[in-house]
């Protein structure tokens, strides 16, 4: 029964991501580990926020790399904001757009 429920959740998750035109949370995390992305999401107060961010250790300064493998709360995505030069987080379910960073 549990396996069936997990399968349904996976299908629903993929369908919602496709409808929004964004990667699933798992795929987003994988992309962020490899590259810098521009993520648009709605903050808790309703304001739209556009953040250039990554989880790539090639980009994060040595002194800011995480010292533990602590997982964020379920549904949260913790990233390095390349413009603010600090750690930030957002709720995956509030993401509205994901784009590759354009390099000039």
Helices and strands as residue ranges (DSSP letters): H 2-20, H 25-34, E 37-42, E 48-54, G 62-64, E 76-81, E 86-91, G 92-94, E 95-100
